[in-house]
Amino acid sequence: MGKHDTYDAIVAGAGHNGLTAACYLAKAGLKVLVVEKNDWIGGAAVSRSLHDGWTYSNCSYVCSLLRREIVRDLELPKYGLQVIPYEGGATFTPDGDYFAYHSDHDALRREIARHSERDVDAYDRFARTVVRQCRFIRPFLLRPAPDPASLKPRDLGELLYLIKRAHGLGGLELAETLRFWTMSIGDFLDEHFESDLIKAHLAGSGIIGTGLGVYSPGTAYVLLHHYMGDVDGAIGAWGFARGGMGAISKALGDCLAEAGGTIVTGSGIDRFLTTDGRVTGVALENGDTYEAPIVASNMDVKRTFLGHTDRNDLPSDFVRAVERFKIRGSSGKINIALDAMPDFPAAPKDATFLRGDLHCSTSLQELERAYDDWKDGRWSSNPYFDMLIPSQIDPTMAPPGKHMMTVFVQYAPYDLQGKDGVRSAANWTEENRKAFADCVFDKIEQAAPNIRDRIVHAEVRSPLEIETEVGLTEGNIFQGELTFDQLLFNRPVPGYSQYRTPIKGMYLVGSSAHPGGGVMAAPGANAAREILRNIGKGSRMPSHAE
C-alpha cells in the first residue's frame, strides 16, 4: 500500500517554473506539495557533480531571462542566489582571426570597424531595433495572454492593453514590429550588416534550442526572446549563477521550505487523478497517491496530456491541438572538465572576451547548411555551438587551477537516422554520442587547438538524454517552438492560454504556457497568480500586471 496524503495544491515537477508557482502558492497560505521524478530538484536548472571536484550546469547554463520582479518577490538573494555578469564573447575563424563582442560600446564599435566600417553604424541601428522590440514585449511577460474570443471583462481589458501598446508604436513601427515577429534572423541581419562574420556571431541567439534554421521565418523573434532578460538592469546582458544554474533551483527550494511547502523526490507522475472532469490529485509511479483540489503540471503540454492524463477527460479537439503543438529536439550538450585553461592562439593575452560565449561559425550560409543536416536526420557535420568557460568567473565550478566548459550544440536531431536509413531516438548509442562529440571537438580546435589535451572528463548529452533525465519532450529546451503560431493566446492551445486546462482545477505552469521557455520563471509566477485569483486569494500575491 503506497503513501497517501492531502494538500491544498500539488505541483508535478520541480523544475524552476514548478518551484516558482509552488513558492507563490505556499506564501499565499496554501498547503503545497511538489513531486519530482528525479532525486534532485531543478529540472533543467541544475548543478551536478559528475566528475570529482567539478560542478556542471549540465542543462541550462546561463542566466539572464529570470525575471527580477520574481527574484524580488521571493527574495532569492536571501537564499544565496548571486548572478555574475560575464563580459562579451567572440567568434573565431579558421584562418586565425576573430570577432570580439565587447560589453563596452566604444570597444565594440572599434572591433566592428576592424571588420566593416559600414557595420559600425549598422550595429547601432540593429541594437535600437532590438531594444525597441524588447521594450514593447517585456510588459506582456508577466501578464496573462488575453483570449481574443472571450467577452469577459478581464480578457477585454488585456486586449485593450495590447491594442493601446500597439497603437502607441505608430503605424510604421507597428508594421515593422509585425514584420520582425514573423521574419527570419538571417533576413533581419542581412538587412543590417555586410560582414558575414558579424552576422554569424549575432545569428546564434535566433536558433539556439530551436528546430529552425537562420532563414526560417520566426527566428528573429527567437533572438528577441533571448535578449529580453537583463543582469543588473542591463537589457540583453547575460551572467552565471554562482555555483551553477542549480543555485536558482536551490534558492527556490529553500524559499518554498521556509513558506511551509513540501518536496517529495524520487518518483514521477504515473497519472493525474480525476473525477467527473475535475482533478483530484496525482498517482506516482511508486504507488503513492496524493489528493488536492488544485494540481499544476510543470511538464510540457504533450507529456502532461498525452502521457499522463486519461483521454476521456479531454475534448477531442484539444487533444488534436496538443498533438499538433511543435516540440522538436534540435540540441545537444557537452559538459567538460578541463585540467587547465585551453589555449586560444588568436586571442590577445588575458582577453576579457574569453569569459563570454565563444563560437566558430563564420557565415549564415554555414549555419543554414548545419540546419540542412538536422532536417536529414543527422547531427550537423559543421555544427554551431555556444561555448563558455564559467569557472573563469565562478571558481566554485572547478578545483583550483582547473576549469569547467559547457558547450551547447546545434543541431542534433532527436530521431537520429541510422545506418539502415530509419530515424529513431534509439540510434543515439554510446558510439554515436562519441562520434557527435568528436565532431564538436574537431570544430572547437579551430579556436583552441589543444582542447583534447585538456579534457579529463566529458558528459555528452543528445536530445534523448535530455528528454530521459529532465523530462523535456525530444529534449526541446523551450517546451515548444517559439514561433508566432505558438505565442501569446496560441500558447499552448487556443482557448487555453491562461494556464487553465479542460480539466477543472488542473493548470499548466511550465514553459509550454505563455510566455515560453528559458529560465525565466514567468510561466510559473503567472500561473500561480491565475490559481490564486480563481480561488479568491489574488490579493495574496504581488501583481506585476500594472
N, C-alpha and C positions, 0 to 999 in steps of 0.2 A: 504494500500500500504506500503510495507516494505521499509527499508532504502536501499540506493544504492550508491556506490562509486567505484572509480577506483584506482588501485595501480599497482606498478611495479611487486610486488610479494606478495603472500598470503601464510601464513603458517597455516595449520589446526592442532591445538592442541598446547597448551602452556606447554607441558612437557619440561624437561630440554634440550632435543635434538632439539625440535622445537624452543625454545628460543635461543639456541646457533646458529642455522642456521640463524634465523632472525637477530641476532646481527651482524653476519658477512656480511649479505646482506645489512643491513642498513649502516654499516660502509663503505661499498663499494659505497654508494651513492644511493641505491635503495629506493624507497618509499615502505615501508614494513608494512603489516598488519598481526597480529596474531589473530586468532579467537579461542575461548576456550569455551567449553560447561559448565564448572563449573563457579562459581562466583569468583574463585581464580585461580591463576596460579601455575604451578609446576608439574602437572600430579602426578607421584608417589613421586616426591621430594618436599614434602610439610611439613609445620609445622602448626598444627591446635590446637586450644584451645577448647577441647570438655568437659572439666571439669574446673570450675573456678579456675584460678591460675596455672594450669598445661598446658604445651605445649607438644603435642605428635608429634614425627616424625611418622605419622601413616601409612606410607607405607615403602619406603626405609628408612634406619635408620643409616647406617654408610657410611663413605666417605673414599675412597682410590683410586678408579678407575678413578676419574675425572682427565683428562689429564692436566698436569701442563703447557704444551705448550699453551693450550686453556685458562687456567687461566691467563697466562701472556698476551696473545694476547688481551683478553677482559678486562684486568686489574680488575679482580673480587675482589681482596682485597680492591681496591679503593672504592668499593660499599659495603664493610662491611663483605666480606667472610673471615672467620677465621676457619681453621681446627685444632683441638686439638688432638694430638695423645693419644691413650689410651694404657694401659700397660698390655700386656699379656692376660691371660684368664685362665679358669680351667674347668675340668670335674670332677664332684662329683660322688662318688659311693654310693650304698645303705647301705654299711657297715660302712660309716663314714670316708672313705679315699677320696683322690682327686689326680688328676694330674694337676699341675700348669704349664702353658705355660708362661715362663718369657721372656720379651724382652731382658734382659741381657743374653748373650750367656753362660757365665760361670754358672750363676744361673740355666739356663735351663739344662745344662749338669748334674749338681748335682741333679736336680729334676728327670731327666730321669734315672739316676743311681739308684735312690731310688726305681724305678720300674723294671729296667732291665739294668744291666751293659753292656750287649751286644748292647743295643739300643743306647747307648751314641754315639758311632762312626757311627752307622747306621743312626742316625739323621743327622749327618754332610754330609753323602753321599746323603741322601734324599734331604737335603737343596741345595747341589751343583747341583743336577739334576734339581730341580725346577728352580733355578736361571738361569741355562744354557738355559732352555726352555723359560723362561721369556725374556732373552736377545735376543733369536732368534726371538720370535714372536712380541715383542713390536714395532720394526720399522714398522711393517705392519699395526699397528692400525690406523695411520694417513696417510696411503697410500691407493689409490683405489685398490680393488681386480682386478687383470688382468683377462680379458676374454680369456681363452685358445683357443677358437675357432676363435678369431679375428686376422686379419693380420694388424691391424692399428699399426703404429709405436709406439704409446704410450702403447698399450697393449703388444706389443713385448718387449718394454723396461721394463715394470713392470714384465713380465715373466722372462726376463733375470736377473732382480734384484733378483727375487725369486730363480732362479737357482743358481746364484752366492752365495747367502746366504746359500743355501742348500749345495753347493759344499764346502763352507768354513768350514762346520762342519766335513768333512771327512766321509768316508764310514761307519765306525762303529757308529759314533754319529748320522749320518743321519738315519740309520736303527733304532737306539734307539728312535729318535725323532718321526718317523712314528709309531713305536710301542706305544710310550707314548700317542700320539694323539688318538689312537684307543682302548686303553686298559681301564679296569675299575680301579677306585680308590682303590677298595678292593684288586685286584691283585697287584697293584703297592705298596700298603702299606704292604701286606703280604710278598713281596719280600724283604722288608727292615727291618721290625720290628717283634719282638716276643711278645711284650706286647699288649694284647687286648685293654687295656685302652688307651694307646698312639695311637694305630691305630684308635680307635673310635673318639678320640679327633681331629685327623687330617682329618678324613674322611668327616666331615661335609661340608667342602668347596667344595667337589665333588658332593654334592647332593642338596645344597640349591637352591631353585627355579626351580628344575628340576624334570620332571616326569620319573626319572630313579632311580634305586637302586645302592647301593655301588658296586655290582658286575655286573652292566650293562656296556657293552663296551661304551667308550666315556666319562665316568665320570672323568677320570684322567685329561682330558682337562678342564672340568668344574672347577676343583680345580685350574688349571693353570690360568684360566680366572680370578678367584678371587684373585690370587697372583700377577697379572700384574700391580697393582697400586702401589702407594707409597705415603708416607707422609714425607715431608721434605727430600726427596731423599732416604728414607729407603724402599727398594723394599719389597712389600708384607705387609707393615705396614698399619694399619687402624686408623681412627680417627673419631671424631664427629665434624660436622659443628656446630659452636657455634650458639645457637638459633634454632637448629634442621635443618633437611635437606631442609626445606623451605628457609633457608638462601642462599642456592645455587641459587634457582629459583628467589629469591628477587634480588640478585646481578645481575643475567642475565636480569631480567626485568628492573632494573634501568639502566643497560648498554644500553639496547635497547631504552629506553626512551631518554637517552642522545644522542643517534645516530639518533634520529628522528623517530623511529618506533612507531607503534600504536598497542595496545592490546585491543580487544573487548571481554568481558567475558559474560557469562550468556546464551549462546545459541550455541548448537553444529551444526555440519555439517548435513544437510539433504542429499545433493548430490553435487558431483563435476560437474560443468557445462562444456560441451564440444561442439565443432562444427567441423565436418569433421575430427575427430580424433585428435583434438588439444584442450587442456584445455583452458577455457576462464574465469574461476572464480569459485565461490562457492555460493551455496544457503544454508542459515541457516534454522534451524527448526522454528525460529520465523518469517520467511518470508523475512528477509533481504537478499540481494544479493550483492556480491562484485565481481568486474571484475579484472583480471590480466592475463598477458600472461604467468606467471610462478606461479604454485601452488605446494606447498610442503606439503606432508602429514606426520605428526608426529604420526599418528595412525599406528597400526600394519598392516601388509600386508593383512591379511584376512579382517579386519574391513574396510580397505580402499577400496579394490576392490570387495569384496563380499557383503558389506553392503551399500556402498555409491557411487558406480560407475555403470554406465549403461553397462551391459554385452555386448551389441552390439558394444561397443568401444574397446573390448578386444579380442585378439586371443583366440580361444578355448583351445589351448594347454597351454597358460599362465594361464587361469582360472583353468584348471585341476591341474597345478603345484601349484598354490596358495592353492587350496583345499587340496592338499597333504601335504603342509607345516605344520610341527608339532608344535602346540601351545597348550600345555596341562596344565591345572591347577593342582597344587600339593601342594600349600602352604596356610597356614592361618596365621593370625597376631593378636596378642593381645597386646593392649597398656593399661598400668595400672598406675593409680595414687595411690601412697603409702603415708600413713601418717607418716611413718618413715622407716629407712633402715631395711630390713629384717635381721634376724639373720642367719648366716651361721656357725653352730657349728663346722664343720670340719675345717674351715679356721682359720689360726692364726690371732690374733688380728691385725687390721689395714692392712690386707694383700692387697698389691697393685694389685694382680691379680683379685680381685673383681671388679676392674674398667674396666675389659675387658669383653670378651664374655664368658658366662657360659653355661655349658651343663650338662646333666645327663645320656647320653648314653654310655655304657661301653664296647660294642663289635661290630664288624662288623656284626655278626650274628643277634644281636638285631636290628641293623639298617635295615638289609635286611628283617626281619620279619615285620618291620614297613612299608616297601615298599609293602610287600605282602598284607597288609590290604588295601592300596591305590588301588592296582590292582583289589581288590574285591569290590571296590566302597565304602569303609568305611574309616573314619579317623583312623589314627594309634592308637591302644589301648595303645601302649607304644611308644609315639612319640619321635622323635628327635626335639630339639629346640635350637635356638641360642638366648640367653637371655642377655640383657645388661641393666645397670642402668646408663644412661649417665649423670644424674643430679649430680653424684659424681664428675664429671669433669666440667660439664657445669651447674652451679647453676641457669641459666636463665630458665631452663626447669620446675622448680617446686618452690613452696613457700619455704621460709627459714625453714630448718629442715625436709622438705618433700622430696620425691623422685619420679621420673618417671621411669618406667620399660617398656622395649619393648621386646616382645617375638615373634620370627619368628619360625613357626612350620612346620615341615614335618611329616606326609603327610596328606593333606586334599584334597580329590577329588572334582572337580567341579561338576560332575554329581554324587551326593550322592545317595547311594542305600536306598530306602525307605522300610518301613515295608512290602510292597507288592512285594518287590524284583525288582521294577522298578527304574532305575537310572535316576535322574533328578536334575538339579540345583535348582528347586523349592522345593526340600526336605530340603534345608538349611533354616529351620524355626527358629524362636526365641528359641524354645525348643531344637532343635538340636545344635544351636550355643552355648547355655548354657552347654549342655552335652559335647560338644567338649572342651569348656574352662575348665570345671571341670576335664576332663581327663588330660589336660595340667597342671592344678594346682596340681593335685594328684602327678604328677611326679616332679614338682618343689619342692614339700615338701620333697623330698629326700635330697635336698640341703638346703632348707630354710623352716623348719617345721612350722614356724609361718607366712607364706606368706599370707594366707587368712585373718589373723587378721590385716594385714597392708593395705589391699585393701580398698580404698574409692570410686574408680570408675574403670571400665574396659570396653574398647571398643574391641569387639570381631568381627573379620573380616574373613569370609570364602572367598574362591575364588570368589564366586558370588558377595559379597560386593566390593571386589577389582575391579572386572570387571565393575560393575554398576557405581561406583564412578569415577574410574580412566580411564576406557575405555580399559583396558588390557584384550584381549580375554582370557576367562577362568581364569583370574587373574594371567596369566603367566608373571612373572616379567621381563623376558628377551625378550618378544615379539617373542618367538620362541625358541625351544630347541637349545642348543649349542652343538649339535652332529656333527661329522665330515662331515656328508652328508649335513649339513646346515651351513657350514662355507665358508669363502673366496668367490670364484667365484660361489658357490652354494647358497649364501645367498642374497636374499630370494629365488630367482628362477634363474637357469642357463640362462645366456644371459642377465640378468637384475641385475647384481651385483653392478653396478656403479651408483646406486641411480636413474637412469632413469627408465621410465616405458613405456609400449606400447603407452601411450597417450602422444603426443608431448607437451612439456612444463610442464609436471607433474612429480614430484620426490617423492621419499621416503626419509625421514630424520630421522626416528625413529630406534629403536633397532632391528627391523626385518631386517635391512640392515647391511652390514659389518661395524664394526667388532662385532656387537652383543650388548647384554644388560648390565645392570648395569648403575649406574650414572657415565658415562664415558664421554659423550658429543662428542665422536669421530664420530659417525654416522652423527650428526648434522653439525659438522665442515667439515667433508669430503664432505657431500652433498652440502654444501654452496660453497665449492671450485669447485665442478663439475658445479654447476649452473653458477658461475661467469666465469668459463672457457668457457662454452658453449655460453655465451652472450658477450664474448670478454673482460671481466673485470677480468681475472685471476690474473693480476698483482696487483689488489687492495687488495688482501688478502695475509697475511703471509703464506709461504709454509713450511710444516714440512716434505716434501717428500724427502728432501736431506739427 
